[in-house]
Amino acid sequence: MTTADISTRESRPSPDCPSPDYCVDLAGTRWPLYKIEALVVGFVLFVVAGAVTQSMQVAVLTAATAAVVTWWVRRVHYSRTT
């Protein structure tokens, strides 16, 4: 029989979450707020661009570009505010 020693949540600072104010707990995993913002922006733009252009290629490329730009801009913003 094998056992796993699972410890309770510890508040360890990680490179992605320099401050607990900028992290969200999703399903037991700490996610930096900038990652969630980037995913939401990408999804919204995917839906809007897909509805407007009726082209999957344009929707995917627009959403991916917006998500990457949002990811990096917000990451830099949060790292400078801590």
Number of C-alpha atoms within 10 A of each C-alpha: 2 4 5 5 6 6 6 6 8 6 7 10 10 11 9 17 20 16 16 15 11 16 18 17 11 8 7 8 10 15 16 22 20 23 20 15 15 23 18 15 19 25 18 15 21 22 14 15 20 18 12 11 11 11 11 14 12 15 21 18 15 17 25 19 13 19 24 15 15 20 20 14 13 16 18 12 11 19 14 8 8 9
